[in-house]
Amino acid sequence: MARKSLIVKAERTPKYATRHVNRCKLCGRSRAYMRKFGVCRICFRELASVGRLPGVKKSSW
C-alpha cells in the first residue's frame, strides 16, 4: 500500500508535465502500472481473475 502523502502529491498538477507519476487507481502503487487499464499488476490480476476487466480472460494451458 502506498503512503497517503505520495498519493495526494501525485493527484496534484505538477509544475512540469514530465513530473507526472502514474499510480494505480485502486491501491496507489506507482510501479508495474498498466496504462491501458489504469491499475498495477497486482490489482490487474485480481480484477482479471474475477472477470471485471472486459476483454481479458485468465490464461490456462
PDB file of N, CA, C and O in Angstrom:
ATOM      1  N   MET A   1       0.846  -1.181   0.000  1.00  0.00           N
ATOM      2  CA  MET A   1       0.000   0.000   0.000  1.00  0.00           C
ATOM      3  C   MET A   1       0.892   1.246   0.000  1.00  0.00           C
ATOM      4  O   MET A   1       1.857   1.339   0.759  1.00  0.00           O
ATOM      5  N   ALA A   2       0.554   2.175  -0.848  1.00  0.00           N
ATOM      6  CA  ALA A   2       1.343   3.395  -0.971  1.00  0.00           C
ATOM      7  C   ALA A   2       1.013   4.358   0.164  1.00  0.00           C
ATOM      8  O   ALA A   2      -0.079   4.322   0.731  1.00  0.00           O
ATOM      9  N   ARG A   3       1.971   5.214   0.482  1.00  0.00           N
ATOM     10  CA  ARG A   3       1.726   6.217   1.518  1.00  0.00           C
ATOM     11  C   ARG A   3       0.708   7.226   1.016  1.00  0.00           C
ATOM     12  O   ARG A   3       0.714   7.605  -0.155  1.00  0.00           O
ATOM     13  N   LYS A   4      -0.155   7.649   1.905  1.00  0.00           N
ATOM     14  CA  LYS A   4      -1.228   8.584   1.560  1.00  0.00           C
ATOM     15  C   LYS A   4      -0.658   9.906   1.027  1.00  0.00           C
ATOM     16  O   LYS A   4      -1.222  10.497   0.106  1.00  0.00           O
ATOM     17  N   SER A   5       0.448  10.365   1.600  1.00  0.00           N
ATOM     18  CA  SER A   5       1.032  11.635   1.168  1.00  0.00           C
ATOM     19  C   SER A   5       1.510  11.575  -0.284  1.00  0.00           C
ATOM     20  O   SER A   5       1.398  12.559  -1.016  1.00  0.00           O
ATOM     21  N   LEU A   6       2.043  10.423  -0.702  1.00  0.00           N
ATOM     22  CA  LEU A   6       2.509  10.289  -2.083  1.00  0.00           C
ATOM     23  C   LEU A   6       1.345  10.208  -3.062  1.00  0.00           C
ATOM     24  O   LEU A   6       1.443  10.688  -4.191  1.00  0.00           O
ATOM     25  N   ILE A   7       0.240   9.598  -2.628  1.00  0.00           N
ATOM     26  CA  ILE A   7      -0.942   9.523  -3.480  1.00  0.00           C
ATOM     27  C   ILE A   7      -1.520  10.916  -3.697  1.00  0.00           C
ATOM     28  O   ILE A   7      -1.881  11.277  -4.817  1.00  0.00           O
ATOM     29  N   VAL A   8      -1.606  11.691  -2.628  1.00  0.00           N
ATOM     30  CA  VAL A   8      -2.137  13.054  -2.720  1.00  0.00           C
ATOM     31  C   VAL A   8      -1.219  13.918  -3.585  1.00  0.00           C
ATOM     32  O   VAL A   8      -1.695  14.726  -4.383  1.00  0.00           O
ATOM     33  N   LYS A   9       0.086  13.749  -3.428  1.00  0.00           N
ATOM     34  CA  LYS A   9       1.055  14.515  -4.221  1.00  0.00           C
ATOM     35  C   LYS A   9       0.929  14.198  -5.707  1.00  0.00           C
ATOM     36  O   LYS A   9       1.063  15.092  -6.542  1.00  0.00           O
ATOM     37  N   ALA A  10       0.671  12.930  -6.046  1.00  0.00           N
ATOM     38  CA  ALA A  10       0.537  12.526  -7.444  1.00  0.00           C
ATOM     39  C   ALA A  10      -0.749  13.068  -8.064  1.00  0.00           C
ATOM     40  O   ALA A  10      -0.810  13.257  -9.279  1.00  0.00           O
ATOM     41  N   GLU A  11      -1.767  13.319  -7.262  1.00  0.00           N
ATOM     42  CA  GLU A  11      -3.035  13.833  -7.777  1.00  0.00           C
ATOM     43  C   GLU A  11      -2.955  15.307  -8.164  1.00  0.00           C
ATOM     44  O   GLU A  11      -3.716  15.768  -9.015  1.00  0.00           O
ATOM     45  N   ARG A  12      -2.033  16.051  -7.539  1.00  0.00           N
ATOM     46  CA  ARG A  12      -1.878  17.466  -7.872  1.00  0.00           C
ATOM     47  C   ARG A  12      -1.306  17.632  -9.275  1.00  0.00           C
ATOM     48  O   ARG A  12      -0.623  16.746  -9.789  1.00  0.00           O
ATOM     49  N   THR A  13      -1.591  18.768  -9.882  1.00  0.00           N
ATOM     50  CA  THR A  13      -0.989  19.029 -11.188  1.00  0.00           C
ATOM     51  C   THR A  13       0.473  19.425 -10.981  1.00  0.00           C
ATOM     52  O   THR A  13       0.763  20.331 -10.200  1.00  0.00           O
ATOM     53  N   PRO A  14       1.392  18.755 -11.675  1.00  0.00           N
ATOM     54  CA  PRO A  14       2.813  19.051 -11.467  1.00  0.00           C
ATOM     55  C   PRO A  14       3.226  20.362 -12.133  1.00  0.00           C
ATOM     56  O   PRO A  14       2.551  20.870 -13.029  1.00  0.00           O
ATOM     57  N   LYS A  15       4.336  20.881 -11.674  1.00  0.00           N
ATOM     58  CA  LYS A  15       4.883  22.113 -12.233  1.00  0.00           C
ATOM     59  C   LYS A  15       5.272  21.908 -13.690  1.00  0.00           C
ATOM     60  O   LYS A  15       5.078  22.789 -14.527  1.00  0.00           O
ATOM     61  N   TYR A  16       5.820  20.744 -13.981  1.00  0.00           N
ATOM     62  CA  TYR A  16       6.195  20.382 -15.340  1.00  0.00           C
ATOM     63  C   TYR A  16       5.508  19.070 -15.694  1.00  0.00           C
ATOM     64  O   TYR A  16       5.329  18.214 -14.828  1.00  0.00           O
ATOM     65  N   ALA A  17       5.125  18.902 -16.947  1.00  0.00           N
ATOM     66  CA  ALA A  17       4.359  17.732 -17.376  1.00  0.00           C
ATOM     67  C   ALA A  17       5.139  16.425 -17.217  1.00  0.00           C
ATOM     68  O   ALA A  17       4.544  15.367 -17.015  1.00  0.00           O
ATOM     69  N   THR A  18       6.467  16.497 -17.308  1.00  0.00           N
ATOM     70  CA  THR A  18       7.268  15.282 -17.206  1.00  0.00           C
ATOM     71  C   THR A  18       7.325  14.731 -15.783  1.00  0.00           C
ATOM     72  O   THR A  18       7.757  13.596 -15.578  1.00  0.00           O
ATOM     73  N   ARG A  19       6.902  15.508 -14.815  1.00  0.00           N
ATOM     74  CA  ARG A  19       6.920  15.056 -13.423  1.00  0.00           C
ATOM     75  C   ARG A  19       5.678  14.254 -13.044  1.00  0.00           C
ATOM     76  O   ARG A  19       5.556  13.796 -11.907  1.00  0.00           O
ATOM     77  N   HIS A  20       4.768  14.085 -13.980  1.00  0.00           N
ATOM     78  CA  HIS A  20       3.550  13.330 -13.699  1.00  0.00           C
ATOM     79  C   HIS A  20       3.892  11.874 -13.377  1.00  0.00           C
ATOM     80  O   HIS A  20       4.681  11.246 -14.083  1.00  0.00           O
ATOM     81  N   VAL A  21       3.296  11.343 -12.310  1.00  0.00           N
ATOM     82  CA  VAL A  21       3.543   9.963 -11.889  1.00  0.00           C
ATOM     83  C   VAL A  21       2.265   9.164 -12.058  1.00  0.00           C
ATOM     84  O   VAL A  21       1.223   9.539 -11.521  1.00  0.00           O
ATOM     85  N   ASN A  22       2.335   8.065 -12.799  1.00  0.00           N
ATOM     86  CA  ASN A  22       1.181   7.183 -12.946  1.00  0.00           C
ATOM     87  C   ASN A  22       1.048   6.320 -11.704  1.00  0.00           C
ATOM     88  O   ASN A  22       2.019   5.705 -11.264  1.00  0.00           O
ATOM     89  N   ARG A  23      -0.150   6.272 -11.139  1.00  0.00           N
ATOM     90  CA  ARG A  23      -0.408   5.450  -9.958  1.00  0.00           C
ATOM     91  C   ARG A  23      -1.666   4.640 -10.178  1.00  0.00           C
ATOM     92  O   ARG A  23      -2.570   5.053 -10.904  1.00  0.00           O
ATOM     93  N   CYS A  24      -1.714   3.489  -9.548  1.00  0.00           N
ATOM     94  CA  CYS A  24      -2.869   2.607  -9.629  1.00  0.00           C
ATOM     95  C   CYS A  24      -4.093   3.316  -9.045  1.00  0.00           C
ATOM     96  O   CYS A  24      -4.005   3.963  -8.002  1.00  0.00           O
ATOM     97  N   LYS A  25      -5.226   3.190  -9.724  1.00  0.00           N
ATOM     98  CA  LYS A  25      -6.450   3.842  -9.266  1.00  0.00           C
ATOM     99  C   LYS A  25      -7.002   3.195  -8.002  1.00  0.00           C
ATOM    100  O   LYS A  25      -7.723   3.838  -7.239  1.00  0.00           O
ATOM    101  N   LEU A  26      -6.672   1.939  -7.779  1.00  0.00           N
ATOM    102  CA  LEU A  26      -7.229   1.214  -6.633  1.00  0.00           C
ATOM    103  C   LEU A  26      -6.345   1.288  -5.393  1.00  0.00           C
ATOM    104  O   LEU A  26      -6.825   1.621  -4.310  1.00  0.00           O
ATOM    105  N   CYS A  27      -5.060   0.981  -5.542  1.00  0.00           N
ATOM    106  CA  CYS A  27      -4.201   0.901  -4.358  1.00  0.00           C
ATOM    107  C   CYS A  27      -3.157   2.009  -4.269  1.00  0.00           C
ATOM    108  O   CYS A  27      -2.585   2.224  -3.200  1.00  0.00           O
ATOM    109  N   GLY A  28      -2.894   2.722  -5.376  1.00  0.00           N
ATOM    110  CA  GLY A  28      -1.932   3.814  -5.349  1.00  0.00           C
ATOM    111  C   GLY A  28      -0.502   3.413  -5.652  1.00  0.00           C
ATOM    112  O   GLY A  28       0.406   4.236  -5.532  1.00  0.00           O
ATOM    113  N   ARG A  29      -0.284   2.174  -6.038  1.00  0.00           N
ATOM    114  CA  ARG A  29       1.060   1.693  -6.348  1.00  0.00           C
ATOM    115  C   ARG A  29       1.601   2.389  -7.590  1.00  0.00           C
ATOM    116  O   ARG A  29       0.876   2.569  -8.569  1.00  0.00           O
ATOM    117  N   SER A  30       2.890   2.786  -7.551  1.00  0.00           N
ATOM    118  CA  SER A  30       3.480   3.507  -8.679  1.00  0.00           C
ATOM    119  C   SER A  30       4.216   2.587  -9.649  1.00  0.00           C
ATOM    120  O   SER A  30       4.342   2.907 -10.831  1.00  0.00           O
ATOM    121  N   ARG A  31       4.694   1.464  -9.166  1.00  0.00           N
ATOM    122  CA  ARG A  31       5.452   0.550 -10.031  1.00  0.00           C
ATOM    123  C   ARG A  31       4.518  -0.469 -10.678  1.00  0.00           C
ATOM    124  O   ARG A  31       3.433  -0.755 -10.170  1.00  0.00           O
ATOM    125  N   ALA A  32       4.966  -1.008 -11.812  1.00  0.00           N
ATOM    126  CA  ALA A  32       4.220  -2.036 -12.549  1.00  0.00           C
ATOM    127  C   ALA A  32       2.827  -1.547 -12.916  1.00  0.00           C
ATOM    128  O   ALA A  32       1.854  -2.292 -12.795  1.00  0.00           O
ATOM    129  N   TYR A  33       2.727  -0.303 -13.363  1.00  0.00           N
ATOM    130  CA  TYR A  33       1.465   0.318 -13.740  1.00  0.00           C
ATOM    131  C   TYR A  33       1.148  -0.002 -15.196  1.00  0.00           C
ATOM    132  O   TYR A  33       2.017   0.122 -16.060  1.00  0.00           O
ATOM    133  N   MET A  34      -0.082  -0.412 -15.476  1.00  0.00           N
ATOM    134  CA  MET A  34      -0.504  -0.708 -16.846  1.00  0.00           C
ATOM    135  C   MET A  34      -1.380   0.435 -17.349  1.00  0.00           C
ATOM    136  O   MET A  34      -2.483   0.653 -16.846  1.00  0.00           O
ATOM    137  N   ARG A  35      -0.884   1.154 -18.334  1.00  0.00           N
ATOM    138  CA  ARG A  35      -1.604   2.321 -18.845  1.00  0.00           C
ATOM    139  C   ARG A  35      -2.966   1.978 -19.415  1.00  0.00           C
ATOM    140  O   ARG A  35      -3.938   2.703 -19.200  1.00  0.00           O
ATOM    141  N   LYS A  36      -3.035   0.884 -20.132  1.00  0.00           N
ATOM    142  CA  LYS A  36      -4.271   0.514 -20.815  1.00  0.00           C
ATOM    143  C   LYS A  36      -5.427   0.322 -19.838  1.00  0.00           C
ATOM    144  O   LYS A  36      -6.575   0.625 -20.162  1.00  0.00           O
ATOM    145  N   PHE A  37      -5.125  -0.177 -18.649  1.00  0.00           N
ATOM    146  CA  PHE A  37      -6.172  -0.464 -17.676  1.00  0.00           C
ATOM    147  C   PHE A  37      -6.183   0.508 -16.503  1.00  0.00           C
ATOM    148  O   PHE A  37      -7.191   0.602 -15.802  1.00  0.00           O
ATOM    149  N   GLY A  38      -5.102   1.226 -16.272  1.00  0.00           N
ATOM    150  CA  GLY A  38      -5.044   2.204 -15.195  1.00  0.00           C
ATOM    151  C   GLY A  38      -4.845   1.605 -13.816  1.00  0.00           C
ATOM    152  O   GLY A  38      -5.129   2.251 -12.807  1.00  0.00           O
ATOM    153  N   VAL A  39      -4.354   0.363 -13.769  1.00  0.00           N
ATOM    154  CA  VAL A  39      -4.119  -0.295 -12.488  1.00  0.00           C
ATOM    155  C   VAL A  39      -2.745  -0.968 -12.495  1.00  0.00           C
ATOM    156  O   VAL A  39      -2.123  -1.120 -13.547  1.00  0.00           O
ATOM    157  N   CYS A  40      -2.282  -1.368 -11.313  1.00  0.00           N
ATOM    158  CA  CYS A  40      -0.994  -2.061 -11.213  1.00  0.00           C
ATOM    159  C   CYS A  40      -1.192  -3.540 -11.529  1.00  0.00           C
ATOM    160  O   CYS A  40      -2.319  -4.005 -11.698  1.00  0.00           O
ATOM    161  N   ARG A  41      -0.096  -4.263 -11.606  1.00  0.00           N
ATOM    162  CA  ARG A  41      -0.152  -5.672 -11.982  1.00  0.00           C
ATOM    163  C   ARG A  41      -0.896  -6.524 -10.959  1.00  0.00           C
ATOM    164  O   ARG A  41      -1.547  -7.503 -11.324  1.00  0.00           O
ATOM    165  N   ILE A  42      -0.805  -6.162  -9.696  1.00  0.00           N
ATOM    166  CA  ILE A  42      -1.458  -6.940  -8.639  1.00  0.00           C
ATOM    167  C   ILE A  42      -2.970  -6.779  -8.724  1.00  0.00           C
ATOM    168  O   ILE A  42      -3.709  -7.763  -8.681  1.00  0.00           O
ATOM    169  N   CYS A  43      -3.427  -5.539  -8.844  1.00  0.00           N
ATOM    170  CA  CYS A  43      -4.862  -5.274  -8.971  1.00  0.00           C
ATOM    171  C   CYS A  43      -5.389  -5.821 -10.296  1.00  0.00           C
ATOM    172  O   CYS A  43      -6.523  -6.294 -10.371  1.00  0.00           O
ATOM    173  N   PHE A  44      -4.560  -5.756 -11.342  1.00  0.00           N
ATOM    174  CA  PHE A  44      -4.953  -6.303 -12.642  1.00  0.00           C
ATOM    175  C   PHE A  44      -5.251  -7.786 -12.538  1.00  0.00           C
ATOM    176  O   PHE A  44      -6.253  -8.265 -13.070  1.00  0.00           O
ATOM    177  N   ARG A  45      -4.381  -8.511 -11.852  1.00  0.00           N
ATOM    178  CA  ARG A  45      -4.573  -9.955 -11.702  1.00  0.00           C
ATOM    179  C   ARG A  45      -5.841 -10.279 -10.927  1.00  0.00           C
ATOM    180  O   ARG A  45      -6.578 -11.198 -11.284  1.00  0.00           O
ATOM    181  N   GLU A  46      -6.092  -9.516  -9.859  1.00  0.00           N
ATOM    182  CA  GLU A  46      -7.291  -9.750  -9.052  1.00  0.00           C
ATOM    183  C   GLU A  46      -8.554  -9.475  -9.867  1.00  0.00           C
ATOM    184  O   GLU A  46      -9.500 -10.263  -9.835  1.00  0.00           O
ATOM    185  N   LEU A  47      -8.568  -8.353 -10.600  1.00  0.00           N
ATOM    186  CA  LEU A  47      -9.739  -7.994 -11.393  1.00  0.00           C
ATOM    187  C   LEU A  47      -9.948  -8.967 -12.555  1.00  0.00           C
ATOM    188  O   LEU A  47     -11.084  -9.310 -12.880  1.00  0.00           O
ATOM    189  N   ALA A  48      -8.862  -9.408 -13.175  1.00  0.00           N
ATOM    190  CA  ALA A  48      -8.981 -10.327 -14.307  1.00  0.00           C
ATOM    191  C   ALA A  48      -9.489 -11.690 -13.868  1.00  0.00           C
ATOM    192  O   ALA A  48     -10.279 -12.313 -14.577  1.00  0.00           O
ATOM    193  N   SER A  49      -9.051 -12.159 -12.717  1.00  0.00           N
ATOM    194  CA  SER A  49      -9.481 -13.480 -12.258  1.00  0.00           C
ATOM    195  C   SER A  49     -10.949 -13.479 -11.840  1.00  0.00           C
ATOM    196  O   SER A  49     -11.621 -14.507 -11.922  1.00  0.00           O
ATOM    197  N   VAL A  50     -11.444 -12.328 -11.396  1.00  0.00           N
ATOM    198  CA  VAL A  50     -12.860 -12.215 -11.027  1.00  0.00           C
ATOM    199  C   VAL A  50     -13.727 -11.990 -12.267  1.00  0.00           C
ATOM    200  O   VAL A  50     -14.918 -12.302 -12.268  1.00  0.00           O
ATOM    201  N   GLY A  51     -13.110 -11.440 -13.329  1.00  0.00           N
ATOM    202  CA  GLY A  51     -13.833 -11.194 -14.579  1.00  0.00           C
ATOM    203  C   GLY A  51     -14.374  -9.800 -14.703  1.00  0.00           C
ATOM    204  O   GLY A  51     -15.360  -9.585 -15.407  1.00  0.00           O
ATOM    205  N   ARG A  52     -13.757  -8.837 -14.035  1.00  0.00           N
ATOM    206  CA  ARG A  52     -14.237  -7.448 -14.072  1.00  0.00           C
ATOM    207  C   ARG A  52     -13.542  -6.592 -15.125  1.00  0.00           C
ATOM    208  O   ARG A  52     -13.868  -5.413 -15.266  1.00  0.00           O
ATOM    209  N   LEU A  53     -12.594  -7.158 -15.868  1.00  0.00           N
ATOM    210  CA  LEU A  53     -11.934  -6.432 -16.944  1.00  0.00           C
ATOM    211  C   LEU A  53     -12.476  -6.961 -18.276  1.00  0.00           C
ATOM    212  O   LEU A  53     -12.263  -8.127 -18.606  1.00  0.00           O
ATOM    213  N   PRO A  54     -13.169  -6.122 -19.039  1.00  0.00           N
ATOM    214  CA  PRO A  54     -13.710  -6.601 -20.308  1.00  0.00           C
ATOM    215  C   PRO A  54     -12.595  -6.915 -21.300  1.00  0.00           C
ATOM    216  O   PRO A  54     -11.640  -6.151 -21.442  1.00  0.00           O
ATOM    217  N   GLY A  55     -12.731  -8.036 -21.975  1.00  0.00           N
ATOM    218  CA  GLY A  55     -11.758  -8.430 -22.992  1.00  0.00           C
ATOM    219  C   GLY A  55     -10.557  -9.163 -22.456  1.00  0.00           C
ATOM    220  O   GLY A  55      -9.667  -9.527 -23.225  1.00  0.00           O
ATOM    221  N   VAL A  56     -10.504  -9.394 -21.150  1.00  0.00           N
ATOM    222  CA  VAL A  56      -9.359 -10.085 -20.549  1.00  0.00           C
ATOM    223  C   VAL A  56      -9.867 -11.356 -19.895  1.00  0.00           C
ATOM    224  O   VAL A  56     -10.823 -11.329 -19.120  1.00  0.00           O
ATOM    225  N   LYS A  57      -9.213 -12.477 -20.214  1.00  0.00           N
ATOM    226  CA  LYS A  57      -9.578 -13.702 -19.518  1.00  0.00           C
ATOM    227  C   LYS A  57      -8.319 -14.420 -19.066  1.00  0.00           C
ATOM    228  O   LYS A  57      -7.253 -14.274 -19.665  1.00  0.00           O
ATOM    229  N   LYS A  58      -8.453 -15.182 -18.023  1.00  0.00           N
ATOM    230  CA  LYS A  58      -7.323 -15.874 -17.429  1.00  0.00           C
ATOM    231  C   LYS A  58      -6.808 -16.932 -18.391  1.00  0.00           C
ATOM    232  O   LYS A  58      -7.581 -17.708 -18.953  1.00  0.00           O
ATOM    233  N   SER A  59      -5.503 -16.955 -18.574  1.00  0.00           N
ATOM    234  CA  SER A  59      -4.926 -17.950 -19.476  1.00  0.00           C
ATOM    235  C   SER A  59      -4.666 -19.241 -18.714  1.00  0.00           C
ATOM    236  O   SER A  59      -4.279 -19.222 -17.545  1.00  0.00           O
ATOM    237  N   SER A  60      -4.880 -20.332 -19.374  1.00  0.00           N
ATOM    238  CA  SER A  60      -4.554 -21.630 -18.786  1.00  0.00           C
ATOM    239  C   SER A  60      -4.203 -22.593 -19.912  1.00  0.00           C
ATOM    240  O   SER A  60      -4.779 -22.518 -20.997  1.00  0.00           O
ATOM    241  N   TRP A  61      -3.273 -23.484 -19.662  1.00  0.00           N
ATOM    242  CA  TRP A  61      -2.899 -24.457 -20.683  1.00  0.00           C
ATOM    243  C   TRP A  61      -2.512 -25.762 -20.051  1.00  0.00           C
ATOM    244  O   TRP A  61      -2.164 -26.710 -20.755  1.00  0.00           O
TER     245      TRP A  61
END
